[in-house]
Each structure stands twice: as structure tokens, then as C-alpha cells.
Amino acid sequence: MEVVLRKYGNSTVAVLPPPVLRELGVTAGQSMTLETTSDGKIVLARKRKYALKDMIAQCDPKARPPADLDLWEAARPVGQEAW
């Protein structure tokens, strides 16, 4: 599929046809992520929404805390921190 780039104010936009928007399940105004590959391809994807319960479900409750956690907890304020 060929897409023509158009000038829109100080920006350049790529207009996506309605069938592509439907296939991606996106609408105008929705946030997307855009990445480029080393061979010049553009990867456009729906921005993922994170839910706290899903992120917590990925955690290992038996995992050991980071080795430097004690250093952080014992550190004294060095600036204008309020404790």
C-alpha cells in the first residue's frame, strides 16, 4: 500500500486509510508508538495500556530485594528532601 506524506503546519503526516485503522483497531487521536528499523522500516503499534494488577502478577513475590536496598534505606537526605 502506498501512503503519501502531507504537510500539516510545521509537521509532516502520513494519512492512514480507514481500512488500515479498522484492521489496527485504532481511531483518530489515539496514542501510538512508532519505531524505525535499521533497514528503514516503520513499525507503528497501538500504545499498550498497563494495569497495576497485571504488572504485579508478573512479579516474583519470593524474589530477593536488590543488594543495594539497605544503602538506600540508610542514606541521609542531602538536599531539601522532606522526611
Backbone atoms as SQL, in Angstrom:
CREATE TABLE atoms (id INTEGER PRIMARY KEY, chain TEXT, resi INTEGER, resn TEXT, atom TEXT, x REAL, y REAL, z REAL);
INSERT INTO atoms VALUES
  (1, 'A', 1, 'MET', 'N', 0.841, -1.165, 0.000),
  (2, 'A', 1, 'MET', 'CA', 0.000, 0.000, 0.000),
  (3, 'A', 1, 'MET', 'C', 0.894, 1.238, 0.000),
  (4, 'A', 2, 'GLU', 'N', 0.553, 2.183, -0.813),
  (5, 'A', 2, 'GLU', 'CA', 1.302, 3.429, -0.893),
  (6, 'A', 2, 'GLU', 'C', 0.585, 4.499, -0.077),
  (7, 'A', 3, 'VAL', 'N', 1.353, 5.230, 0.729),
  (8, 'A', 3, 'VAL', 'CA', 0.813, 6.316, 1.539),
  (9, 'A', 3, 'VAL', 'C', 1.591, 7.575, 1.188),
  (10, 'A', 4, 'VAL', 'N', 0.888, 8.670, 0.974),
  (11, 'A', 4, 'VAL', 'CA', 1.526, 9.933, 0.619),
  (12, 'A', 4, 'VAL', 'C', 1.692, 10.777, 1.871),
  (13, 'A', 5, 'LEU', 'N', 2.881, 11.314, 2.069),
  (14, 'A', 5, 'LEU', 'CA', 3.137, 12.214, 3.190),
  (15, 'A', 5, 'LEU', 'C', 2.617, 13.591, 2.826),
  (16, 'A', 6, 'ARG', 'N', 1.980, 14.260, 3.802),
  (17, 'A', 6, 'ARG', 'CA', 1.420, 15.587, 3.574),
  (18, 'A', 6, 'ARG', 'C', 1.919, 16.558, 4.631),
  (19, 'A', 7, 'LYS', 'N', 2.010, 17.812, 4.246),
  (20, 'A', 7, 'LYS', 'CA', 2.411, 18.860, 5.161),
  (21, 'A', 7, 'LYS', 'C', 1.191, 19.276, 5.980),
  (22, 'A', 8, 'TYR', 'N', 1.364, 19.408, 7.298),
  (23, 'A', 8, 'TYR', 'CA', 0.291, 19.820, 8.200),
  (24, 'A', 8, 'TYR', 'C', 0.907, 20.778, 9.210),
  (25, 'A', 9, 'GLY', 'N', 0.836, 22.080, 8.929),
  (26, 'A', 9, 'GLY', 'CA', 1.518, 23.067, 9.763),
  (27, 'A', 9, 'GLY', 'C', 3.016, 22.881, 9.617),
  (28, 'A', 10, 'ASN', 'N', 3.723, 22.753, 10.731),
  (29, 'A', 10, 'ASN', 'CA', 5.171, 22.528, 10.708),
  (30, 'A', 10, 'ASN', 'C', 5.518, 21.038, 10.702),
  (31, 'A', 11, 'SER', 'N', 4.513, 20.190, 10.646),
  (32, 'A', 11, 'SER', 'CA', 4.738, 18.742, 10.702),
  (33, 'A', 11, 'SER', 'C', 4.450, 18.098, 9.354),
  (34, 'A', 12, 'THR', 'N', 4.902, 16.874, 9.221),
  (35, 'A', 12, 'THR', 'CA', 4.577, 16.047, 8.058),
  (36, 'A', 12, 'THR', 'C', 3.785, 14.857, 8.577),
  (37, 'A', 13, 'VAL', 'N', 2.671, 14.561, 7.941),
  (38, 'A', 13, 'VAL', 'CA', 1.802, 13.482, 8.415),
  (39, 'A', 13, 'VAL', 'C', 1.631, 12.418, 7.345),
  (40, 'A', 14, 'ALA', 'N', 1.374, 11.201, 7.777),
  (41, 'A', 14, 'ALA', 'CA', 1.016, 10.098, 6.886),
  (42, 'A', 14, 'ALA', 'C', -0.452, 9.804, 7.143),
  (43, 'A', 15, 'VAL', 'N', -1.262, 9.890, 6.119),
  (44, 'A', 15, 'VAL', 'CA', -2.695, 9.646, 6.253),
  (45, 'A', 15, 'VAL', 'C', -2.944, 8.151, 6.063),
  (46, 'A', 16, 'LEU', 'N', -3.551, 7.537, 7.082),
  (47, 'A', 16, 'LEU', 'CA', -3.847, 6.108, 7.027),
  (48, 'A', 16, 'LEU', 'C', -5.293, 5.917, 6.587),
  (49, 'A', 17, 'PRO', 'N', -5.527, 5.088, 5.586),
  (50, 'A', 17, 'PRO', 'CA', -6.894, 4.857, 5.107),
  (51, 'A', 17, 'PRO', 'C', -7.750, 4.148, 6.162),
  (52, 'A', 18, 'PRO', 'N', -9.068, 4.378, 6.144),
  (53, 'A', 18, 'PRO', 'CA', -9.965, 3.752, 7.115),
  (54, 'A', 18, 'PRO', 'C', -9.816, 2.233, 7.249),
  (55, 'A', 19, 'PRO', 'N', -9.619, 1.455, 6.156),
  (56, 'A', 19, 'PRO', 'CA', -9.452, 0.007, 6.354),
  (57, 'A', 19, 'PRO', 'C', -8.234, -0.341, 7.225),
  (58, 'A', 20, 'VAL', 'N', -7.169, 0.436, 7.096),
  (59, 'A', 20, 'VAL', 'CA', -5.975, 0.180, 7.919),
  (60, 'A', 20, 'VAL', 'C', -6.282, 0.500, 9.378),
  (61, 'A', 21, 'LEU', 'N', -6.964, 1.606, 9.628),
  (62, 'A', 21, 'LEU', 'CA', -7.332, 1.964, 11.000),
  (63, 'A', 21, 'LEU', 'C', -8.212, 0.889, 11.623),
  (64, 'A', 22, 'ARG', 'N', -9.171, 0.382, 10.849),
  (65, 'A', 22, 'ARG', 'CA', -10.046, -0.688, 11.367),
  (66, 'A', 22, 'ARG', 'C', -9.248, -1.945, 11.680),
  (67, 'A', 23, 'GLU', 'N', -8.340, -2.294, 10.784),
  (68, 'A', 23, 'GLU', 'CA', -7.529, -3.503, 10.992),
  (69, 'A', 23, 'GLU', 'C', -6.669, -3.384, 12.250),
  (70, 'A', 24, 'LEU', 'N', -6.143, -2.188, 12.499),
  (71, 'A', 24, 'LEU', 'CA', -5.318, -1.961, 13.693),
  (72, 'A', 24, 'LEU', 'C', -6.160, -1.755, 14.946),
  (73, 'A', 25, 'GLY', 'N', -7.444, -1.455, 14.753),
  (74, 'A', 25, 'GLY', 'CA', -8.310, -1.198, 15.901),
  (75, 'A', 25, 'GLY', 'C', -8.019, 0.136, 16.551),
  (76, 'A', 26, 'VAL', 'N', -7.673, 1.145, 15.756),
  (77, 'A', 26, 'VAL', 'CA', -7.354, 2.469, 16.289),
  (78, 'A', 26, 'VAL', 'C', -8.258, 3.530, 15.662),
  (79, 'A', 27, 'THR', 'N', -8.321, 4.670, 16.335),
  (80, 'A', 27, 'THR', 'CA', -9.101, 5.796, 15.843),
  (81, 'A', 27, 'THR', 'C', -8.261, 7.059, 15.928),
  (82, 'A', 28, 'ALA', 'N', -8.729, 8.114, 15.289),
  (83, 'A', 28, 'ALA', 'CA', -8.035, 9.400, 15.328),
  (84, 'A', 28, 'ALA', 'C', -7.903, 9.872, 16.776),
  (85, 'A', 29, 'GLY', 'N', -6.739, 10.386, 17.127),
  (86, 'A', 29, 'GLY', 'CA', -6.495, 10.886, 18.474),
  (87, 'A', 29, 'GLY', 'C', -5.924, 9.859, 19.429),
  (88, 'A', 30, 'GLN', 'N', -5.855, 8.616, 19.027),
  (89, 'A', 30, 'GLN', 'CA', -5.336, 7.559, 19.895),
  (90, 'A', 30, 'GLN', 'C', -3.816, 7.570, 19.877),
  (91, 'A', 31, 'SER', 'N', -3.203, 7.332, 21.037),
  (92, 'A', 31, 'SER', 'CA', -1.743, 7.281, 21.127),
  (93, 'A', 31, 'SER', 'C', -1.201, 6.006, 20.512),
  (94, 'A', 32, 'MET', 'N', -0.105, 6.140, 19.785),
  (95, 'A', 32, 'MET', 'CA', 0.561, 5.014, 19.134),
  (96, 'A', 32, 'MET', 'C', 2.048, 5.093, 19.465),
  (97, 'A', 33, 'THR', 'N', 2.742, 3.988, 19.286),
  (98, 'A', 33, 'THR', 'CA', 4.198, 4.002, 19.366),
  (99, 'A', 33, 'THR', 'C', 4.743, 3.836, 17.961),
  (100, 'A', 34, 'LEU', 'N', 5.841, 4.523, 17.680),
  (101, 'A', 34, 'LEU', 'CA', 6.451, 4.458, 16.361),
  (102, 'A', 34, 'LEU', 'C', 7.930, 4.175, 16.539),
  (103, 'A', 35, 'GLU', 'N', 8.422, 3.180, 15.850),
  (104, 'A', 35, 'GLU', 'CA', 9.836, 2.828, 15.875),
  (105, 'A', 35, 'GLU', 'C', 10.307, 2.645, 14.449),
  (106, 'A', 36, 'THR', 'N', 11.596, 2.816, 14.250),
  (107, 'A', 36, 'THR', 'CA', 12.180, 2.563, 12.938),
  (108, 'A', 36, 'THR', 'C', 13.196, 1.440, 13.065),
  (109, 'A', 37, 'THR', 'N', 13.364, 0.691, 11.999),
  (110, 'A', 37, 'THR', 'CA', 14.337, -0.394, 11.985),
  (111, 'A', 37, 'THR', 'C', 15.571, 0.054, 11.217),
  (112, 'A', 38, 'SER', 'N', 16.639, -0.685, 11.370),
  (113, 'A', 38, 'SER', 'CA', 17.891, -0.325, 10.703),
  (114, 'A', 38, 'SER', 'C', 17.779, -0.399, 9.184),
  (115, 'A', 39, 'ASP', 'N', 16.807, -1.155, 8.684),
  (116, 'A', 39, 'ASP', 'CA', 16.645, -1.244, 7.228),
  (117, 'A', 39, 'ASP', 'C', 15.587, -0.272, 6.694),
  (118, 'A', 40, 'GLY', 'N', 15.218, 0.739, 7.496),
  (119, 'A', 40, 'GLY', 'CA', 14.345, 1.806, 7.029),
  (120, 'A', 40, 'GLY', 'C', 12.857, 1.554, 7.126),
  (121, 'A', 41, 'LYS', 'N', 12.444, 0.528, 7.857),
  (122, 'A', 41, 'LYS', 'CA', 11.018, 0.251, 8.000),
  (123, 'A', 41, 'LYS', 'C', 10.466, 1.007, 9.209),
  (124, 'A', 42, 'ILE', 'N', 9.182, 1.320, 9.147),
  (125, 'A', 42, 'ILE', 'CA', 8.495, 1.982, 10.246),
  (126, 'A', 42, 'ILE', 'C', 7.567, 0.965, 10.903),
  (127, 'A', 43, 'VAL', 'N', 7.643, 0.857, 12.211),
  (128, 'A', 43, 'VAL', 'CA', 6.786, -0.042, 12.969),
  (129, 'A', 43, 'VAL', 'C', 5.856, 0.827, 13.808),
  (130, 'A', 44, 'LEU', 'N', 4.569, 0.734, 13.543),
  (131, 'A', 44, 'LEU', 'CA', 3.553, 1.527, 14.221),
  (132, 'A', 44, 'LEU', 'C', 2.642, 0.572, 14.973),
  (133, 'A', 45, 'ALA', 'N', 2.450, 0.797, 16.261),
  (134, 'A', 45, 'ALA', 'CA', 1.626, -0.112, 17.063),
  (135, 'A', 45, 'ALA', 'C', 0.782, 0.678, 18.054),
  (136, 'A', 46, 'ARG', 'N', -0.328, 0.075, 18.445),
  (137, 'A', 46, 'ARG', 'CA', -1.161, 0.695, 19.476),
  (138, 'A', 46, 'ARG', 'C', -0.355, 0.793, 20.755),
  (139, 'A', 47, 'LYS', 'N', -0.491, 1.912, 21.436),
  (140, 'A', 47, 'LYS', 'CA', 0.204, 2.078, 22.708),
  (141, 'A', 47, 'LYS', 'C', -0.450, 1.159, 23.731),
  (142, 'A', 48, 'ARG', 'N', 0.372, 0.389, 24.400),
  (143, 'A', 48, 'ARG', 'CA', -0.139, -0.584, 25.357),
  (144, 'A', 48, 'ARG', 'C', -0.568, 0.107, 26.644),
  (145, 'A', 49, 'LYS', 'N', -1.718, -0.278, 27.159),
  (146, 'A', 49, 'LYS', 'CA', -2.186, 0.240, 28.437),
  (147, 'A', 49, 'LYS', 'C', -1.812, -0.779, 29.512),
  (148, 'A', 50, 'TYR', 'N', -1.223, -0.286, 30.580),
  (149, 'A', 50, 'TYR', 'CA', -0.795, -1.158, 31.665),
  (150, 'A', 50, 'TYR', 'C', -1.776, -1.060, 32.823),
  (151, 'A', 51, 'ALA', 'N', -2.057, -2.176, 33.425),
  (152, 'A', 51, 'ALA', 'CA', -2.882, -2.218, 34.630),
  (153, 'A', 51, 'ALA', 'C', -1.992, -2.714, 35.770),
  (154, 'A', 52, 'LEU', 'N', -2.112, -2.071, 36.915),
  (155, 'A', 52, 'LEU', 'CA', -1.263, -2.421, 38.050),
  (156, 'A', 52, 'LEU', 'C', -1.368, -3.899, 38.407),
  (157, 'A', 53, 'LYS', 'N', -2.585, -4.440, 38.396),
  (158, 'A', 53, 'LYS', 'CA', -2.748, -5.851, 38.771),
  (159, 'A', 53, 'LYS', 'C', -2.000, -6.776, 37.805),
  (160, 'A', 54, 'ASP', 'N', -1.948, -6.412, 36.515),
  (161, 'A', 54, 'ASP', 'CA', -1.223, -7.228, 35.538),
  (162, 'A', 54, 'ASP', 'C', 0.282, -7.135, 35.755),
  (163, 'A', 55, 'MET', 'N', 0.745, -5.942, 36.101),
  (164, 'A', 55, 'MET', 'CA', 2.180, -5.776, 36.344),
  (165, 'A', 55, 'MET', 'C', 2.608, -6.516, 37.615),
  (166, 'A', 56, 'ILE', 'N', 1.788, -6.438, 38.657),
  (167, 'A', 56, 'ILE', 'CA', 2.093, -7.134, 39.905),
  (168, 'A', 56, 'ILE', 'C', 2.072, -8.642, 39.695),
  (169, 'A', 57, 'ALA', 'N', 1.177, -9.119, 38.830),
  (170, 'A', 57, 'ALA', 'CA', 1.082, -10.556, 38.558),
  (171, 'A', 57, 'ALA', 'C', 2.375, -11.096, 37.940),
  (172, 'A', 58, 'GLN', 'N', 3.161, -10.232, 37.295),
  (173, 'A', 58, 'GLN', 'CA', 4.419, -10.658, 36.688),
  (174, 'A', 58, 'GLN', 'C', 5.567, -10.712, 37.696),
  (175, 'A', 59, 'CYS', 'N', 5.356, -10.139, 38.881),
  (176, 'A', 59, 'CYS', 'CA', 6.419, -10.085, 39.891),
  (177, 'A', 59, 'CYS', 'C', 6.539, -11.416, 40.619),
  (178, 'A', 60, 'ASP', 'N', 7.748, -11.714, 41.038),
  (179, 'A', 60, 'ASP', 'CA', 8.003, -12.911, 41.831),
  (180, 'A', 60, 'ASP', 'C', 8.041, -12.505, 43.301),
  (181, 'A', 61, 'PRO', 'N', 7.016, -12.843, 44.088),
  (182, 'A', 61, 'PRO', 'CA', 6.986, -12.426, 45.489),
  (183, 'A', 61, 'PRO', 'C', 8.104, -13.049, 46.328),
  (184, 'A', 62, 'LYS', 'N', 8.727, -14.096, 45.809),
  (185, 'A', 62, 'LYS', 'CA', 9.815, -14.746, 46.551),
  (186, 'A', 62, 'LYS', 'C', 11.190, -14.207, 46.151),
  (187, 'A', 63, 'ALA', 'N', 11.207, -13.260, 45.231),
  (188, 'A', 63, 'ALA', 'CA', 12.483, -12.704, 44.767),
  (189, 'A', 63, 'ALA', 'C', 13.150, -11.912, 45.894),
  (190, 'A', 64, 'ARG', 'N', 14.468, -11.985, 45.931),
  (191, 'A', 64, 'ARG', 'CA', 15.227, -11.250, 46.944),
  (192, 'A', 64, 'ARG', 'C', 15.230, -9.765, 46.590),
  (193, 'A', 65, 'PRO', 'N', 15.244, -8.898, 47.602),
  (194, 'A', 65, 'PRO', 'CA', 15.327, -7.465, 47.317),
  (195, 'A', 65, 'PRO', 'C', 16.686, -7.129, 46.698),
  (196, 'A', 66, 'PRO', 'N', 16.803, -6.000, 46.006),
  (197, 'A', 66, 'PRO', 'CA', 18.083, -5.622, 45.415),
  (198, 'A', 66, 'PRO', 'C', 19.172, -5.516, 46.480),
  (199, 'A', 67, 'ALA', 'N', 20.384, -5.829, 46.095),
  (200, 'A', 67, 'ALA', 'CA', 21.507, -5.835, 47.038),
  (201, 'A', 67, 'ALA', 'C', 21.763, -4.457, 47.641),
  (202, 'A', 68, 'ASP', 'N', 21.473, -3.391, 46.918),
  (203, 'A', 68, 'ASP', 'CA', 21.771, -2.053, 47.433),
  (204, 'A', 68, 'ASP', 'C', 20.595, -1.397, 48.160),
  (205, 'A', 69, 'LEU', 'N', 19.538, -2.139, 48.424),
  (206, 'A', 69, 'LEU', 'CA', 18.376, -1.562, 49.085),
  (207, 'A', 69, 'LEU', 'C', 18.722, -1.044, 50.475),
  (208, 'A', 70, 'ASP', 'N', 19.550, -1.759, 51.228),
  (209, 'A', 70, 'ASP', 'CA', 19.939, -1.306, 52.570),
  (210, 'A', 70, 'ASP', 'C', 20.667, 0.032, 52.509),
  (211, 'A', 71, 'LEU', 'N', 21.484, 0.233, 51.465),
  (212, 'A', 71, 'LEU', 'CA', 22.184, 1.507, 51.324),
  (213, 'A', 71, 'LEU', 'C', 21.196, 2.650, 51.114),
  (214, 'A', 72, 'TRP', 'N', 20.181, 2.427, 50.308),
  (215, 'A', 72, 'TRP', 'CA', 19.174, 3.459, 50.067),
  (216, 'A', 72, 'TRP', 'C', 18.395, 3.761, 51.343),
  (217, 'A', 73, 'GLU', 'N', 18.043, 2.738, 52.084),
  (218, 'A', 73, 'GLU', 'CA', 17.244, 2.952, 53.292),
  (219, 'A', 73, 'GLU', 'C', 18.047, 3.622, 54.391),
  (220, 'A', 74, 'ALA', 'N', 19.370, 3.434, 54.400),
  (221, 'A', 74, 'ALA', 'CA', 20.224, 4.045, 55.419),
  (222, 'A', 74, 'ALA', 'C', 20.718, 5.423, 54.996),
  (223, 'A', 75, 'ALA', 'N', 20.496, 5.813, 53.771),
  (224, 'A', 75, 'ALA', 'CA', 21.002, 7.099, 53.278),
  (225, 'A', 75, 'ALA', 'C', 20.297, 8.260, 53.973),
  (226, 'A', 76, 'ARG', 'N', 21.076, 9.322, 54.227),
  (227, 'A', 76, 'ARG', 'CA', 20.527, 10.522, 54.844),
  (228, 'A', 76, 'ARG', 'C', 20.210, 11.526, 53.740),
  (229, 'A', 77, 'PRO', 'N', 19.243, 12.407, 53.959),
  (230, 'A', 77, 'PRO', 'CA', 18.934, 13.432, 52.976),
  (231, 'A', 77, 'PRO', 'C', 20.157, 14.316, 52.694),
  (232, 'A', 78, 'VAL', 'N', 20.340, 14.698, 51.452),
  (233, 'A', 78, 'VAL', 'CA', 21.484, 15.546, 51.091),
  (234, 'A', 78, 'VAL', 'C', 21.030, 16.892, 50.518),
  (235, 'A', 79, 'GLY', 'N', 19.764, 17.052, 50.292),
  (236, 'A', 79, 'GLY', 'CA', 19.253, 18.297, 49.715),
  (237, 'A', 79, 'GLY', 'C', 18.108, 18.831, 50.533),
  (238, 'A', 80, 'GLN', 'N', 17.056, 19.198, 49.867),
  (239, 'A', 80, 'GLN', 'CA', 15.881, 19.756, 50.531),
  (240, 'A', 80, 'GLN', 'C', 14.749, 18.753, 50.670),
  (241, 'A', 81, 'GLU', 'N', 15.119, 17.453, 50.744),
  (242, 'A', 81, 'GLU', 'CA', 14.087, 16.433, 50.874),
  (243, 'A', 81, 'GLU', 'C', 13.335, 16.600, 52.187),
  (244, 'A', 82, 'ALA', 'N', 12.059, 16.338, 52.163),
  (245, 'A', 82, 'ALA', 'CA', 11.251, 16.367, 53.371),
  (246, 'A', 82, 'ALA', 'C', 10.974, 14.935, 53.791),
  (247, 'A', 83, 'TRP', 'N', 11.337, 14.586, 55.027),
  (248, 'A', 83, 'TRP', 'CA', 11.147, 13.219, 55.511),
  (249, 'A', 83, 'TRP', 'C', 10.154, 13.200, 56.611);
